[in-house]
Amino acid sequence: MAVPKSKISNSRRGMRRSHDALSAPTYIEDKDSGELRRPHHIDLKSGMYRGRQILTPKDD
């Protein structure tokens, strides 16, 4: 059975766990439509990505 050679301090344990925190997803405002969207993703309403038409927009 593995036994630690010495005690890990609270500070060192916290430093190791600092990378486990979850961050909120990033959203940016679209330049053309003003809608919020994820960076590097297609705008699903207009179908535009980086100034080019990728998808045909749905007519509702």
Buried (B, 14 or more C-beta within 10 A) or exposed (E): EEEEEEEEEEEEEEEEEEEEEEEEEEEEEBEEEEEEBEEEEBBEBBBBBEEEEEEEEEEE
